[in-house]
Amino acid sequence: MTATDQTPRAVLQKLAHKAMCEQGLLPDFSADALAEVARLQAPVAAQDAAPNEARRDLRNLLWASIDNDDSRDLDQLSVGEALPEKKIKVLVAIADVDAVVDGLAAIDLHARHNTTSVYTAATIFPMLPEKLSTDITSLGLAADRQAIVVEMVVAADGSVQAPAIYRAWVRNQAKLAYNSVAAWLEGGPAPAAIAAVPGLDENLRLQDTAAQALRGLRQRHGALTFETIQGRARFEGDEVCDLELEKSNRATQLIEDFMVAANGVTAEYLEGKRFPCLRRVVRTPKRWERIVEIARQHGRQLPAEPDSRALDEFLKQQKAADPLRFPDLSLAVIKLLGPGEYVAEAAGAQQAGAPAPLGHFALAVEHYSHSTAPNRRYPDIITQRLLKAAMAGRPVPYGPKDLEALALHCTQQEDAAKKVERQVAKSAAAMLLQSRIGQQFKAIVTGAAEKGTWVRVFNPPVEGKLIQGSQGVDVGHEIQVELLHTDVERGFIDFKRVG
């Protein structure tokens, strides 16, 4: 190894590559995929498109993207329009990735294998080659792009009316970032990118109003109020210097609310066309009794049977009563709810009298798919193909068994990707903590099972294994721990309980 290869960033990149392989994911694109990338040309401009392509020209609208500061793989744009009776028409444009990937066998094979981009502390393993995801299929600033548009009218009460889905040409007028937009919405100065586009400030406030109405209705239906704290490794040069806290804000919520609504419209559209759907579900929590116990420890009573409205009321009360520790309570409940998964729903299942779909317990929605991040998730490309076939009156592109197999595969690979991200994050955290052996920290128990007990310390926000003193502790317990050992190579951070 050279000196450069031994920098913390280089070490983490090597560990990330190794973790990808261990989890059965492909860290690199094949020679065939790279050859396909080399042959790709820039996207077809709207004026050069075939005259019979059924796409609307919506490039003149005040489209804008809101994403992380450093994001280049832009999947969606949004714009609003005021209507009578305090209604707001919201349009969400989703990058038509399938229009480019269709026919690229090696690239599609890689994307189908991994099913998701993997974001680690030191490097990103994109699902699609960067020439696609950050350029040709990205809804980049001032670029004409093909998109699938989800249109919906949001009433003052948050209900969605007159939904529609169609293909269009769009152009991003402003590339915005979550934190600066959130600060502006809360009364701060307007980011330069907003001020540079006449009328965009008013349009974004209109979108914010619509998003809050959508969120309000979901919360009345029992959507859960969470606030988690995630640490993101911050580098100075190639050295890990800190873990930055990533928290939800008004701008992230705006995009989340629009994506939830658009994904719901997509699932209902496919159902209405008697097409199958790859649904995203979070089942009724299996460890509800532990959630009830946690609520009881906080002086609250929950029903014996799972009830999302009652749980959300408890969460809101705790957020108001103890905002400092609410993120840790959120994390404990999220762990007990269980992970999301993909489930294939057969064509016309609801019309045929099948049981109601499983739905998404945490979001309090019954109809839900993943369709809004096709540069980063393969299930969204699958949904695009289903949508485009349904819109064009073509046969279903996937057989029932194929879709069931893809649902299981996407769930498994998503779990593998999360394991890679967690493992590399732990290695980065171990780097940060390796000089603090013997120090004590306040912590919350985030996992308790036969294979071990895990805790998250409050500052810095790091998770590790409780290797001593785990008797009698369970998810949600707050304890004092001492750092015993770190192992960067294996991503181990070991604590013992004290006091």
Secondary structure in CASP SS format (residue, H / E / C, confidence):
PFRMAT SS
TARGET T0000
AUTHOR 0000-0000-0000
METHOD secondary structure of the structure
MODEL  1
M C 1.00
T C 1.00
A C 1.00
T H 1.00
D H 1.00
Q H 1.00
T C 1.00
P H 1.00
R H 1.00
A H 1.00
V H 1.00
L H 1.00
Q H 1.00
K H 1.00
L H 1.00
A H 1.00
H H 1.00
K H 1.00
A H 1.00
M H 1.00
C H 1.00
E H 1.00
Q C 1.00
G C 1.00
L C 1.00
L C 1.00
P C 1.00
D C 1.00
F C 1.00
S C 1.00
A H 1.00
D H 1.00
A H 1.00
L H 1.00
A H 1.00
E H 1.00
V H 1.00
A H 1.00
R H 1.00
L C 1.00
Q C 1.00
A C 1.00
P C 1.00
V C 1.00
A C 1.00
A H 1.00
Q H 1.00
D H 1.00
A C 1.00
A C 1.00
P C 1.00
N C 1.00
E C 1.00
A C 1.00
R C 1.00
R E 1.00
D E 1.00
L C 1.00
R C 1.00
N C 1.00
L C 1.00
L C 1.00
W C 1.00
A E 1.00
S E 1.00
I E 1.00
D E 1.00
N C 1.00
D C 1.00
D C 1.00
S C 1.00
R C 1.00
D C 1.00
L C 1.00
D C 1.00
Q E 1.00
L E 1.00
S E 1.00
V E 1.00
G E 1.00
E E 1.00
A E 1.00
L C 1.00
P C 1.00
E C 1.00
K C 1.00
K C 1.00
I E 1.00
K E 1.00
V E 1.00
L E 1.00
V E 1.00
A E 1.00
I E 1.00
A E 1.00
D C 1.00
V C 1.00
D H 1.00
A H 1.00
V H 1.00
V H 1.00
D C 1.00
G C 1.00
L C 1.00
A H 1.00
A H 1.00
I H 1.00
D H 1.00
L H 1.00
H H 1.00
A H 1.00
R H 1.00
H H 1.00
N H 1.00
T C 1.00
T E 1.00
S C 1.00
V E 1.00
Y E 1.00
T C 1.00
A C 1.00
A C 1.00
T C 1.00
I E 1.00
F E 1.00
P C 1.00
M C 1.00
L C 1.00
P C 1.00
E H 1.00
K H 1.00
L H 1.00
S H 1.00
T H 1.00
D H 1.00
I H 1.00
T C 1.00
S C 1.00
L C 1.00
G C 1.00
L E 1.00
A C 1.00
A C 1.00
D E 1.00
R E 1.00
Q E 1.00
A E 1.00
I E 1.00
V E 1.00
V E 1.00
E E 1.00
M E 1.00
V E 1.00
V E 1.00
A C 1.00
A C 1.00
D C 1.00
G C 1.00
S C 1.00
V E 1.00
Q E 1.00
A E 1.00
P E 1.00
A E 1.00
I E 1.00
Y E 1.00
R E 1.00
A E 1.00
W E 1.00
V E 1.00
R E 1.00
N E 1.00
Q C 1.00
A E 1.00
K E 1.00
L E 1.00
A E 1.00
Y H 1.00
N H 1.00
S H 1.00
V H 1.00
A H 1.00
A H 1.00
W H 1.00
L H 1.00
E C 1.00
G C 1.00
G C 1.00
P C 1.00
A C 1.00
P C 1.00
A H 1.00
A H 1.00
I H 1.00
A H 1.00
A C 1.00
V C 1.00
P C 1.00
G C 1.00
L H 1.00
D H 1.00
E H 1.00
N H 1.00
L H 1.00
R H 1.00
L H 1.00
Q H 1.00
D H 1.00
T H 1.00
A H 1.00
A H 1.00
Q H 1.00
A H 1.00
L H 1.00
R H 1.00
G H 1.00
L H 1.00
R H 1.00
Q H 1.00
R H 1.00
H C 1.00
G C 1.00
A C 1.00
L C 1.00
T C 1.00
F C 1.00
E C 1.00
T C 1.00
I C 1.00
Q E 1.00
G E 1.00
R E 1.00
A E 1.00
R E 1.00
F E 1.00
E E 1.00
G C 1.00
D C 1.00
E E 1.00
V E 1.00
C E 1.00
D E 1.00
L E 1.00
E E 1.00
L E 1.00
E E 1.00
K C 1.00
S C 1.00
N C 1.00
R H 1.00
A H 1.00
T H 1.00
Q H 1.00
L H 1.00
I H 1.00
E H 1.00
D H 1.00
F H 1.00
M H 1.00
V H 1.00
A H 1.00
A H 1.00
N H 1.00
G H 1.00
V H 1.00
T H 1.00
A H 1.00
E H 1.00
Y H 1.00
L H 1.00
E H 1.00
G H 1.00
K C 1.00
R C 1.00
F C 1.00
P C 1.00
C E 1.00
L E 1.00
R E 1.00
R E 1.00
V E 1.00
V E 1.00
R C 1.00
T C 1.00
P C 1.00
K C 1.00
R C 1.00
W H 1.00
E H 1.00
R H 1.00
I H 1.00
V H 1.00
E H 1.00
I H 1.00
A H 1.00
R H 1.00
Q H 1.00
H C 1.00
G C 1.00
R C 1.00
Q C 1.00
L C 1.00
P C 1.00
A C 1.00
E C 1.00
P C 1.00
D C 1.00
S H 1.00
R H 1.00
A H 1.00
L H 1.00
D H 1.00
E H 1.00
F H 1.00
L H 1.00
K H 1.00
Q H 1.00
Q H 1.00
K H 1.00
A H 1.00
A H 1.00
D C 1.00
P C 1.00
L C 1.00
R C 1.00
F H 1.00
P H 1.00
D H 1.00
L H 1.00
S H 1.00
L H 1.00
A H 1.00
V H 1.00
I H 1.00
K H 1.00
L H 1.00
L H 1.00
G C 1.00
P C 1.00
G C 1.00
E E 1.00
Y E 1.00
V E 1.00
A E 1.00
E E 1.00
A C 1.00
A C 1.00
G C 1.00
A C 1.00
Q C 1.00
Q C 1.00
A C 1.00
G C 1.00
A C 1.00
P C 1.00
A C 1.00
P C 1.00
L C 1.00
G C 1.00
H E 1.00
F C 1.00
A C 1.00
L C 1.00
A C 1.00
V E 1.00
E C 1.00
H C 1.00
Y C 1.00
S E 1.00
H C 1.00
S C 1.00
T C 1.00
A C 1.00
P C 1.00
N C 1.00
R C 1.00
R E 1.00
Y H 1.00
P H 1.00
D H 1.00
I H 1.00
I H 1.00
T H 1.00
Q H 1.00
R H 1.00
L H 1.00
L H 1.00
K H 1.00
A H 1.00
A H 1.00
M H 1.00
A H 1.00
G C 1.00
R C 1.00
P C 1.00
V C 1.00
P C 1.00
Y C 1.00
G C 1.00
P H 1.00
K H 1.00
D H 1.00
L H 1.00
E H 1.00
A H 1.00
L H 1.00
A H 1.00
L H 1.00
H H 1.00
C H 1.00
T H 1.00
Q H 1.00
Q H 1.00
E H 1.00
D H 1.00
A H 1.00
A H 1.00
K H 1.00
K H 1.00
V H 1.00
E H 1.00
R H 1.00
Q H 1.00
V H 1.00
A H 1.00
K H 1.00
S H 1.00
A H 1.00
A H 1.00
A H 1.00
M H 1.00
L H 1.00
L H 1.00
Q C 1.00
S C 1.00
R C 1.00
I C 1.00
G C 1.00
Q C 1.00
Q E 1.00
F E 1.00
K E 1.00
A E 1.00
I E 1.00
V E 1.00
T E 1.00
G E 1.00
A E 1.00
A E 1.00
E C 1.00
K C 1.00
G E 1.00
T E 1.00
W E 1.00
V E 1.00
R E 1.00
V E 1.00
F C 1.00
N C 1.00
P C 1.00
P C 1.00
V E 1.00
E E 1.00
G E 1.00
K E 1.00
L E 1.00
I E 1.00
Q E 1.00
G C 1.00
S C 1.00
Q C 1.00
G C 1.00
V C 1.00
D C 1.00
V C 1.00
G C 1.00
H C 1.00
E E 1.00
I E 1.00
Q E 1.00
V E 1.00
E E 1.00
L E 1.00
L E 1.00
H E 1.00
T E 1.00
D E 1.00
V C 1.00
E C 1.00
R C 1.00
G C 1.00
F E 1.00
I E 1.00
D E 1.00
F E 1.00
K E 1.00
R E 1.00
V E 1.00
G C 1.00
END
